Amino acid sequence: MGGFAPECSILLQVELLARGRSSYLKEMKRSALVLAVLAALATGCTESSSPQASASVDGVECRLPPESEQALPDTDFDLTITPNPVAPGVEADVVIELAENAPEDLTNAPEGEIITGAGARLQCWNGSAWVDTHQLLKDGFGPDNAPAAIGIGPDVTVTIPAVGLVIEDQPYTIVVPDVPSGIYRIEDTVIVGSSGRSVYSLIEIGGD
C-alpha cells in the first residue's frame, strides 16, 4: 500500500578515460551532459519523496504533517493509543488520563464528573489543516456492538450514541481504518461538567 513519502536513491558514477587531448575533451563534454541529465532526474526524485507527496483517503488528499503540526496542543489530558505504530484494519486501545500537570480542580474532581464520549475522529493533514477522515466508534457502540471506523463523506451520516464513559476506568477499543501508511491524528473529546475540550494523539499507521 502506498505511503506519503516514497524513497528513492540514485548512484552517480562517472569515469573519465584519458585517451589524448581530443578524446579527453570529448569525454568531458559527454560526461557533463550525462551529469546534467542525471542531476535533473535526482531532483525530480527528491521532490517526489518530499513531505508534500500525498495519498487519497476517502476523497481527502492526505500529506505528511510538518514537524510543527506534529507537536500536540497542550491540554490537561493525555490520550494514548496502544499499539502505536499500528497496522491498518486492526484493533487498538484508547486511554485518556489526567496529565501530570493537571490543575487541582481536575485532579480533585468527583468520580464520574470527567467523561468522554462513544466516538473519536481520525484526522489527516491536507497541507493546510487537520481534517476528519473517519469517525471511530468505540467498542460497544458500533454495528453489532463492535468498534467501527466509518469514512466521513458528503453522503455519510454517523450517529454517535449519547453516552458518557468515565476516563481512566478502562481502555476503550477502536478499530484502525484501512488507510495508506502515514502519520495521522486522533481527536477525542473530554467533558468536564458542561464543557467539552479536545485531546489529541498522533498515530502512525502502516509502515514496515
VOVEXDREN-373307 format. One record per residue (C-alpha): residue in one letter; chain; x negated, y negated, z. Coordinates in nm, 2 decimals. Example, Ala and Ser with C-alpha at 12.3 -4.5 7.8 and 13.67 -1.06 7.14 Angstrom:
<rs>
<r><type>A</type><mol>A</mol><xx>-1.23</xx><yy>0.45</yy><zz>0.78</zz></r>
<r><type>S</type><mol>A</mol><xx>-1.37</xx><yy>0.11</yy><zz>0.71</zz></r>
</rs>
This chain:
<rs>
<r><type>M</type><mol>A</mol><xx>0.00</xx><yy>0.00</yy><zz>0.00</zz></r>
<r><type>G</type><mol>A</mol><xx>-0.14</xx><yy>-0.34</yy><zz>-0.09</zz></r>
<r><type>G</type><mol>A</mol><xx>-0.25</xx><yy>-0.59</yy><zz>0.17</zz></r>
<r><type>F</type><mol>A</mol><xx>-0.31</xx><yy>-0.96</yy><zz>0.20</zz></r>
<r><type>A</type><mol>A</mol><xx>-0.68</xx><yy>-0.97</yy><zz>0.13</zz></r>
<r><type>P</type><mol>A</mol><xx>-0.83</xx><yy>-0.71</yy><zz>-0.11</zz></r>
<r><type>E</type><mol>A</mol><xx>-1.21</xx><yy>-0.68</yy><zz>-0.10</zz></r>
<r><type>C</type><mol>A</mol><xx>-1.45</xx><yy>-0.67</yy><zz>-0.39</zz></r>
<r><type>S</type><mol>A</mol><xx>-1.82</xx><yy>-0.68</yy><zz>-0.44</zz></r>
<r><type>I</type><mol>A</mol><xx>-2.05</xx><yy>-0.74</yy><zz>-0.73</zz></r>
<r><type>L</type><mol>A</mol><xx>-2.40</xx><yy>-0.63</yy><zz>-0.77</zz></r>
<r><type>L</type><mol>A</mol><xx>-2.61</xx><yy>-0.85</yy><zz>-0.99</zz></r>
<r><type>Q</type><mol>A</mol><xx>-2.94</xx><yy>-0.73</yy><zz>-1.12</zz></r>
<r><type>V</type><mol>A</mol><xx>-3.14</xx><yy>-0.89</yy><zz>-1.40</zz></r>
<r><type>E</type><mol>A</mol><xx>-3.46</xx><yy>-0.75</yy><zz>-1.53</zz></r>
<r><type>L</type><mol>A</mol><xx>-3.69</xx><yy>-0.97</yy><zz>-1.75</zz></r>
<r><type>L</type><mol>A</mol><xx>-3.95</xx><yy>-0.79</yy><zz>-1.96</zz></r>
<r><type>A</type><mol>A</mol><xx>-4.25</xx><yy>-0.99</yy><zz>-2.08</zz></r>
<r><type>R</type><mol>A</mol><xx>-4.29</xx><yy>-0.90</yy><zz>-2.44</zz></r>
<r><type>G</type><mol>A</mol><xx>-4.48</xx><yy>-1.20</yy><zz>-2.57</zz></r>
<r><type>R</type><mol>A</mol><xx>-4.37</xx><yy>-1.56</yy><zz>-2.57</zz></r>
<r><type>S</type><mol>A</mol><xx>-4.10</xx><yy>-1.52</yy><zz>-2.83</zz></r>
<r><type>S</type><mol>A</mol><xx>-3.94</xx><yy>-1.22</yy><zz>-2.67</zz></r>
<r><type>Y</type><mol>A</mol><xx>-3.97</xx><yy>-1.38</yy><zz>-2.33</zz></r>
<r><type>L</type><mol>A</mol><xx>-3.77</xx><yy>-1.68</yy><zz>-2.43</zz></r>
<r><type>K</type><mol>A</mol><xx>-3.51</xx><yy>-1.47</yy><zz>-2.60</zz></r>
<r><type>E</type><mol>A</mol><xx>-3.48</xx><yy>-1.26</yy><zz>-2.28</zz></r>
<r><type>M</type><mol>A</mol><xx>-3.45</xx><yy>-1.58</yy><zz>-2.07</zz></r>
<r><type>K</type><mol>A</mol><xx>-3.16</xx><yy>-1.71</yy><zz>-2.28</zz></r>
<r><type>R</type><mol>A</mol><xx>-2.98</xx><yy>-1.38</yy><zz>-2.29</zz></r>
<r><type>S</type><mol>A</mol><xx>-3.02</xx><yy>-1.34</yy><zz>-1.91</zz></r>
<r><type>A</type><mol>A</mol><xx>-2.89</xx><yy>-1.69</yy><zz>-1.84</zz></r>
<r><type>L</type><mol>A</mol><xx>-2.58</xx><yy>-1.61</yy><zz>-2.05</zz></r>
<r><type>V</type><mol>A</mol><xx>-2.52</xx><yy>-1.28</yy><zz>-1.86</zz></r>
<r><type>L</type><mol>A</mol><xx>-2.57</xx><yy>-1.45</yy><zz>-1.52</zz></r>
<r><type>A</type><mol>A</mol><xx>-2.32</xx><yy>-1.72</yy><zz>-1.62</zz></r>
<r><type>V</type><mol>A</mol><xx>-2.05</xx><yy>-1.46</yy><zz>-1.71</zz></r>
<r><type>L</type><mol>A</mol><xx>-2.11</xx><yy>-1.25</yy><zz>-1.40</zz></r>
<r><type>A</type><mol>A</mol><xx>-2.10</xx><yy>-1.56</yy><zz>-1.18</zz></r>
<r><type>A</type><mol>A</mol><xx>-1.77</xx><yy>-1.65</yy><zz>-1.32</zz></r>
<r><type>L</type><mol>A</mol><xx>-1.64</xx><yy>-1.30</yy><zz>-1.25</zz></r>
<r><type>A</type><mol>A</mol><xx>-1.78</xx><yy>-1.32</yy><zz>-0.90</zz></r>
<r><type>T</type><mol>A</mol><xx>-1.60</xx><yy>-1.65</yy><zz>-0.84</zz></r>
<r><type>G</type><mol>A</mol><xx>-1.27</xx><yy>-1.51</yy><zz>-0.96</zz></r>
<r><type>C</type><mol>A</mol><xx>-1.31</xx><yy>-1.20</yy><zz>-0.74</zz></r>
<r><type>T</type><mol>A</mol><xx>-1.39</xx><yy>-1.42</yy><zz>-0.43</zz></r>
<r><type>E</type><mol>A</mol><xx>-1.08</xx><yy>-1.63</yy><zz>-0.49</zz></r>
<r><type>S</type><mol>A</mol><xx>-0.85</xx><yy>-1.33</yy><zz>-0.52</zz></r>
<r><type>S</type><mol>A</mol><xx>-0.98</xx><yy>-1.19</yy><zz>-0.19</zz></r>
<r><type>S</type><mol>A</mol><xx>-0.92</xx><yy>-1.52</yy><zz>0.00</zz></r>
<r><type>P</type><mol>A</mol><xx>-0.66</xx><yy>-1.56</yy><zz>0.27</zz></r>
<r><type>Q</type><mol>A</mol><xx>-0.43</xx><yy>-1.70</yy><zz>0.01</zz></r>
<r><type>A</type><mol>A</mol><xx>-0.38</xx><yy>-1.36</yy><zz>-0.15</zz></r>
<r><type>S</type><mol>A</mol><xx>-0.01</xx><yy>-1.27</yy><zz>-0.09</zz></r>
<r><type>A</type><mol>A</mol><xx>0.23</xx><yy>-0.98</yy><zz>-0.06</zz></r>
<r><type>S</type><mol>A</mol><xx>0.61</xx><yy>-1.00</yy><zz>-0.11</zz></r>
<r><type>V</type><mol>A</mol><xx>0.82</xx><yy>-0.90</yy><zz>0.19</zz></r>
<r><type>D</type><mol>A</mol><xx>1.19</xx><yy>-0.90</yy><zz>0.13</zz></r>
<r><type>G</type><mol>A</mol><xx>1.16</xx><yy>-1.19</yy><zz>-0.10</zz></r>
<r><type>V</type><mol>A</mol><xx>0.91</xx><yy>-1.39</yy><zz>0.12</zz></r>
<r><type>E</type><mol>A</mol><xx>0.56</xx><yy>-1.44</yy><zz>-0.01</zz></r>
<r><type>C</type><mol>A</mol><xx>0.35</xx><yy>-1.35</yy><zz>0.30</zz></r>
<r><type>R</type><mol>A</mol><xx>-0.01</xx><yy>-1.46</yy><zz>0.33</zz></r>
<r><type>L</type><mol>A</mol><xx>-0.29</xx><yy>-1.41</yy><zz>0.58</zz></r>
<r><type>P</type><mol>A</mol><xx>-0.24</xx><yy>-1.67</yy><zz>0.85</zz></r>
<r><type>P</type><mol>A</mol><xx>-0.53</xx><yy>-1.91</yy><zz>0.91</zz></r>
<r><type>E</type><mol>A</mol><xx>-0.71</xx><yy>-1.89</yy><zz>1.24</zz></r>
<r><type>S</type><mol>A</mol><xx>-0.53</xx><yy>-2.20</yy><zz>1.36</zz></r>
<r><type>E</type><mol>A</mol><xx>-0.20</xx><yy>-2.02</yy><zz>1.32</zz></r>
<r><type>Q</type><mol>A</mol><xx>-0.32</xx><yy>-1.70</yy><zz>1.49</zz></r>
<r><type>A</type><mol>A</mol><xx>-0.36</xx><yy>-1.89</yy><zz>1.82</zz></r>
<r><type>L</type><mol>A</mol><xx>-0.03</xx><yy>-1.83</yy><zz>2.00</zz></r>
<r><type>P</type><mol>A</mol><xx>0.17</xx><yy>-2.12</yy><zz>2.16</zz></r>
<r><type>D</type><mol>A</mol><xx>0.12</xx><yy>-2.15</yy><zz>2.54</zz></r>
<r><type>T</type><mol>A</mol><xx>0.42</xx><yy>-2.01</yy><zz>2.73</zz></r>
<r><type>D</type><mol>A</mol><xx>0.48</xx><yy>-1.88</yy><zz>3.08</zz></r>
<r><type>F</type><mol>A</mol><xx>0.52</xx><yy>-1.53</yy><zz>2.95</zz></r>
<r><type>D</type><mol>A</mol><xx>0.31</xx><yy>-1.26</yy><zz>2.78</zz></r>
<r><type>L</type><mol>A</mol><xx>0.45</xx><yy>-1.04</yy><zz>2.50</zz></r>
<r><type>T</type><mol>A</mol><xx>0.26</xx><yy>-0.72</yy><zz>2.45</zz></r>
<r><type>I</type><mol>A</mol><xx>0.31</xx><yy>-0.47</yy><zz>2.16</zz></r>
<r><type>T</type><mol>A</mol><xx>0.18</xx><yy>-0.12</yy><zz>2.20</zz></r>
<r><type>P</type><mol>A</mol><xx>0.02</xx><yy>0.02</yy><zz>1.99</zz></r>
<r><type>N</type><mol>A</mol><xx>-0.14</xx><yy>-0.27</yy><zz>1.81</zz></r>
<r><type>P</type><mol>A</mol><xx>-0.26</xx><yy>-0.23</yy><zz>1.53</zz></r>
<r><type>V</type><mol>A</mol><xx>0.03</xx><yy>-0.01</yy><zz>1.43</zz></r>
<r><type>A</type><mol>A</mol><xx>0.13</xx><yy>0.18</yy><zz>1.12</zz></r>
<r><type>P</type><mol>A</mol><xx>0.44</xx><yy>0.08</yy><zz>0.93</zz></r>
<r><type>G</type><mol>A</mol><xx>0.76</xx><yy>0.28</yy><zz>0.99</zz></r>
<r><type>V</type><mol>A</mol><xx>0.67</xx><yy>0.40</yy><zz>1.34</zz></r>
<r><type>E</type><mol>A</mol><xx>0.79</xx><yy>0.30</yy><zz>1.69</zz></r>
<r><type>A</type><mol>A</mol><xx>0.62</xx><yy>0.06</yy><zz>1.92</zz></r>
<r><type>D</type><mol>A</mol><xx>0.68</xx><yy>-0.06</yy><zz>2.28</zz></r>
<r><type>V</type><mol>A</mol><xx>0.75</xx><yy>-0.42</yy><zz>2.36</zz></r>
<r><type>V</type><mol>A</mol><xx>0.68</xx><yy>-0.55</yy><zz>2.71</zz></r>
<r><type>I</type><mol>A</mol><xx>0.75</xx><yy>-0.91</yy><zz>2.84</zz></r>
<r><type>E</type><mol>A</mol><xx>0.57</xx><yy>-1.01</yy><zz>3.16</zz></r>
<r><type>L</type><mol>A</mol><xx>0.52</xx><yy>-1.33</yy><zz>3.35</zz></r>
<r><type>A</type><mol>A</mol><xx>0.19</xx><yy>-1.49</yy><zz>3.27</zz></r>
<r><type>E</type><mol>A</mol><xx>-0.07</xx><yy>-1.52</yy><zz>3.54</zz></r>
<r><type>N</type><mol>A</mol><xx>-0.04</xx><yy>-1.90</yy><zz>3.54</zz></r>
<r><type>A</type><mol>A</mol><xx>0.34</xx><yy>-1.90</yy><zz>3.55</zz></r>
<r><type>P</type><mol>A</mol><xx>0.48</xx><yy>-2.16</yy><zz>3.79</zz></r>
<r><type>E</type><mol>A</mol><xx>0.63</xx><yy>-2.07</yy><zz>4.12</zz></r>
<r><type>D</type><mol>A</mol><xx>0.99</xx><yy>-2.13</yy><zz>4.02</zz></r>
<r><type>L</type><mol>A</mol><xx>0.95</xx><yy>-1.84</yy><zz>3.78</zz></r>
<r><type>T</type><mol>A</mol><xx>0.74</xx><yy>-1.61</yy><zz>4.00</zz></r>
<r><type>N</type><mol>A</mol><xx>0.99</xx><yy>-1.66</yy><zz>4.28</zz></r>
<r><type>A</type><mol>A</mol><xx>1.30</xx><yy>-1.63</yy><zz>4.07</zz></r>
<r><type>P</type><mol>A</mol><xx>1.56</xx><yy>-1.38</yy><zz>4.20</zz></r>
<r><type>E</type><mol>A</mol><xx>1.56</xx><yy>-1.04</yy><zz>4.03</zz></r>
<r><type>G</type><mol>A</mol><xx>1.77</xx><yy>-1.04</yy><zz>3.72</zz></r>
<r><type>E</type><mol>A</mol><xx>1.76</xx><yy>-1.41</yy><zz>3.66</zz></r>
<r><type>I</type><mol>A</mol><xx>1.50</xx><yy>-1.38</yy><zz>3.39</zz></r>
<r><type>I</type><mol>A</mol><xx>1.62</xx><yy>-1.17</yy><zz>3.10</zz></r>
<r><type>T</type><mol>A</mol><xx>1.56</xx><yy>-1.10</yy><zz>2.73</zz></r>
<r><type>G</type><mol>A</mol><xx>1.79</xx><yy>-1.00</yy><zz>2.45</zz></r>
<r><type>A</type><mol>A</mol><xx>1.85</xx><yy>-0.69</yy><zz>2.25</zz></r>
<r><type>G</type><mol>A</mol><xx>1.68</xx><yy>-0.82</yy><zz>1.94</zz></r>
<r><type>A</type><mol>A</mol><xx>1.34</xx><yy>-0.97</yy><zz>1.83</zz></r>
<r><type>R</type><mol>A</mol><xx>1.21</xx><yy>-1.10</yy><zz>1.50</zz></r>
<r><type>L</type><mol>A</mol><xx>0.92</xx><yy>-1.01</yy><zz>1.28</zz></r>
<r><type>Q</type><mol>A</mol><xx>0.77</xx><yy>-1.31</yy><zz>1.11</zz></r>
<r><type>C</type><mol>A</mol><xx>0.50</xx><yy>-1.37</yy><zz>0.84</zz></r>
<r><type>W</type><mol>A</mol><xx>0.30</xx><yy>-1.67</yy><zz>0.74</zz></r>
<r><type>N</type><mol>A</mol><xx>0.43</xx><yy>-1.80</yy><zz>0.40</zz></r>
<r><type>G</type><mol>A</mol><xx>0.14</xx><yy>-2.05</yy><zz>0.35</zz></r>
<r><type>S</type><mol>A</mol><xx>0.30</xx><yy>-2.34</yy><zz>0.55</zz></r>
<r><type>A</type><mol>A</mol><xx>0.51</xx><yy>-2.19</yy><zz>0.83</zz></r>
<r><type>W</type><mol>A</mol><xx>0.61</xx><yy>-1.87</yy><zz>1.01</zz></r>
<r><type>V</type><mol>A</mol><xx>0.93</xx><yy>-1.73</yy><zz>0.86</zz></r>
<r><type>D</type><mol>A</mol><xx>1.16</xx><yy>-1.45</yy><zz>0.98</zz></r>
<r><type>T</type><mol>A</mol><xx>1.15</xx><yy>-1.13</yy><zz>0.76</zz></r>
<r><type>H</type><mol>A</mol><xx>1.32</xx><yy>-0.87</yy><zz>0.98</zz></r>
<r><type>Q</type><mol>A</mol><xx>1.55</xx><yy>-0.86</yy><zz>1.27</zz></r>
<r><type>L</type><mol>A</mol><xx>1.42</xx><yy>-0.60</yy><zz>1.52</zz></r>
<r><type>L</type><mol>A</mol><xx>1.70</xx><yy>-0.43</yy><zz>1.72</zz></r>
<r><type>K</type><mol>A</mol><xx>1.56</xx><yy>-0.26</yy><zz>2.04</zz></r>
<r><type>D</type><mol>A</mol><xx>1.62</xx><yy>0.10</yy><zz>2.13</zz></r>
<r><type>G</type><mol>A</mol><xx>1.98</xx><yy>0.15</yy><zz>2.23</zz></r>
<r><type>F</type><mol>A</mol><xx>2.12</xx><yy>-0.14</yy><zz>2.02</zz></r>
<r><type>G</type><mol>A</mol><xx>2.06</xx><yy>-0.04</yy><zz>1.66</zz></r>
<r><type>P</type><mol>A</mol><xx>2.26</xx><yy>0.21</yy><zz>1.45</zz></r>
<r><type>D</type><mol>A</mol><xx>2.33</xx><yy>0.53</yy><zz>1.64</zz></r>
<r><type>N</type><mol>A</mol><xx>2.17</xx><yy>0.36</yy><zz>1.94</zz></r>
<r><type>A</type><mol>A</mol><xx>1.82</xx><yy>0.38</yy><zz>1.79</zz></r>
<r><type>P</type><mol>A</mol><xx>1.58</xx><yy>0.10</yy><zz>1.73</zz></r>
<r><type>A</type><mol>A</mol><xx>1.61</xx><yy>-0.06</yy><zz>1.38</zz></r>
<r><type>A</type><mol>A</mol><xx>1.43</xx><yy>-0.31</yy><zz>1.16</zz></r>
<r><type>I</type><mol>A</mol><xx>1.67</xx><yy>-0.49</yy><zz>0.93</zz></r>
<r><type>G</type><mol>A</mol><xx>1.54</xx><yy>-0.71</yy><zz>0.65</zz></r>
<r><type>I</type><mol>A</mol><xx>1.67</xx><yy>-1.07</yy><zz>0.66</zz></r>
<r><type>G</type><mol>A</mol><xx>1.81</xx><yy>-1.19</yy><zz>0.33</zz></r>
<r><type>P</type><mol>A</mol><xx>2.08</xx><yy>-1.43</yy><zz>0.20</zz></r>
<r><type>D</type><mol>A</mol><xx>2.34</xx><yy>-1.15</yy><zz>0.18</zz></r>
<r><type>V</type><mol>A</mol><xx>2.25</xx><yy>-0.98</yy><zz>0.51</zz></r>
<r><type>T</type><mol>A</mol><xx>2.43</xx><yy>-1.04</yy><zz>0.84</zz></r>
<r><type>V</type><mol>A</mol><xx>2.28</xx><yy>-0.89</yy><zz>1.15</zz></r>
<r><type>T</type><mol>A</mol><xx>2.49</xx><yy>-0.87</yy><zz>1.47</zz></r>
<r><type>I</type><mol>A</mol><xx>2.29</xx><yy>-0.88</yy><zz>1.79</zz></r>
<r><type>P</type><mol>A</mol><xx>2.47</xx><yy>-0.73</yy><zz>2.09</zz></r>
<r><type>A</type><mol>A</mol><xx>2.51</xx><yy>-1.00</yy><zz>2.36</zz></r>
<r><type>V</type><mol>A</mol><xx>2.34</xx><yy>-0.82</yy><zz>2.64</zz></r>
<r><type>G</type><mol>A</mol><xx>2.07</xx><yy>-0.92</yy><zz>2.89</zz></r>
<r><type>L</type><mol>A</mol><xx>1.77</xx><yy>-0.70</yy><zz>2.95</zz></r>
<r><type>V</type><mol>A</mol><xx>1.56</xx><yy>-0.75</yy><zz>3.26</zz></r>
<r><type>I</type><mol>A</mol><xx>1.20</xx><yy>-0.82</yy><zz>3.18</zz></r>
<r><type>E</type><mol>A</mol><xx>0.92</xx><yy>-0.62</yy><zz>3.35</zz></r>
<r><type>D</type><mol>A</mol><xx>1.18</xx><yy>-0.35</yy><zz>3.41</zz></r>
<r><type>Q</type><mol>A</mol><xx>1.05</xx><yy>-0.11</yy><zz>3.14</zz></r>
<r><type>P</type><mol>A</mol><xx>0.91</xx><yy>-0.13</yy><zz>2.78</zz></r>
<r><type>Y</type><mol>A</mol><xx>1.17</xx><yy>-0.17</yy><zz>2.51</zz></r>
<r><type>T</type><mol>A</mol><xx>1.11</xx><yy>0.03</yy><zz>2.19</zz></r>
<r><type>I</type><mol>A</mol><xx>1.13</xx><yy>-0.12</yy><zz>1.84</zz></r>
<r><type>V</type><mol>A</mol><xx>1.06</xx><yy>0.03</yy><zz>1.50</zz></r>
<r><type>V</type><mol>A</mol><xx>0.79</xx><yy>-0.14</yy><zz>1.28</zz></r>
<r><type>P</type><mol>A</mol><xx>0.92</xx><yy>-0.23</yy><zz>0.93</zz></r>
<r><type>D</type><mol>A</mol><xx>0.77</xx><yy>-0.07</yy><zz>0.63</zz></r>
<r><type>V</type><mol>A</mol><xx>0.58</xx><yy>-0.38</yy><zz>0.51</zz></r>
<r><type>P</type><mol>A</mol><xx>0.24</xx><yy>-0.43</yy><zz>0.34</zz></r>
<r><type>S</type><mol>A</mol><xx>-0.07</xx><yy>-0.43</yy><zz>0.56</zz></r>
<r><type>G</type><mol>A</mol><xx>-0.14</xx><yy>-0.76</yy><zz>0.72</zz></r>
<r><type>I</type><mol>A</mol><xx>-0.11</xx><yy>-0.98</yy><zz>1.03</zz></r>
<r><type>Y</type><mol>A</mol><xx>0.24</xx><yy>-1.06</yy><zz>1.13</zz></r>
<r><type>R</type><mol>A</mol><xx>0.40</xx><yy>-1.22</yy><zz>1.44</zz></r>
<r><type>I</type><mol>A</mol><xx>0.68</xx><yy>-1.10</yy><zz>1.66</zz></r>
<r><type>E</type><mol>A</mol><xx>0.90</xx><yy>-1.36</yy><zz>1.83</zz></r>
<r><type>D</type><mol>A</mol><xx>1.12</xx><yy>-1.26</yy><zz>2.12</zz></r>
<r><type>T</type><mol>A</mol><xx>1.34</xx><yy>-1.48</yy><zz>2.35</zz></r>
<r><type>V</type><mol>A</mol><xx>1.33</xx><yy>-1.51</yy><zz>2.73</zz></r>
<r><type>I</type><mol>A</mol><xx>1.64</xx><yy>-1.66</yy><zz>2.90</zz></r>
<r><type>V</type><mol>A</mol><xx>1.58</xx><yy>-1.83</yy><zz>3.23</zz></r>
<r><type>G</type><mol>A</mol><xx>1.91</xx><yy>-1.94</yy><zz>3.38</zz></r>
<r><type>S</type><mol>A</mol><xx>2.09</xx><yy>-2.11</yy><zz>3.10</zz></r>
<r><type>S</type><mol>A</mol><xx>1.79</xx><yy>-2.20</yy><zz>2.89</zz></r>
<r><type>G</type><mol>A</mol><xx>1.61</xx><yy>-1.98</yy><zz>2.63</zz></r>
<r><type>R</type><mol>A</mol><xx>1.25</xx><yy>-2.00</yy><zz>2.53</zz></r>
<r><type>S</type><mol>A</mol><xx>1.04</xx><yy>-1.82</yy><zz>2.27</zz></r>
<r><type>V</type><mol>A</mol><xx>0.75</xx><yy>-1.59</yy><zz>2.34</zz></r>
<r><type>Y</type><mol>A</mol><xx>0.51</xx><yy>-1.45</yy><zz>2.07</zz></r>
<r><type>S</type><mol>A</mol><xx>0.27</xx><yy>-1.18</yy><zz>1.99</zz></r>
<r><type>L</type><mol>A</mol><xx>0.06</xx><yy>-1.12</yy><zz>1.68</zz></r>
<r><type>I</type><mol>A</mol><xx>0.09</xx><yy>-0.77</yy><zz>1.54</zz></r>
<r><type>E</type><mol>A</mol><xx>-0.14</xx><yy>-0.60</yy><zz>1.29</zz></r>
<r><type>I</type><mol>A</mol><xx>0.05</xx><yy>-0.36</yy><zz>1.06</zz></r>
<r><type>G</type><mol>A</mol><xx>-0.12</xx><yy>-0.11</yy><zz>0.85</zz></r>
<r><type>G</type><mol>A</mol><xx>-0.49</xx><yy>-0.11</yy><zz>0.75</zz></r>
<r><type>D</type><mol>A</mol><xx>-0.74</xx><yy>0.17</yy><zz>0.79</zz></r>
</rs>
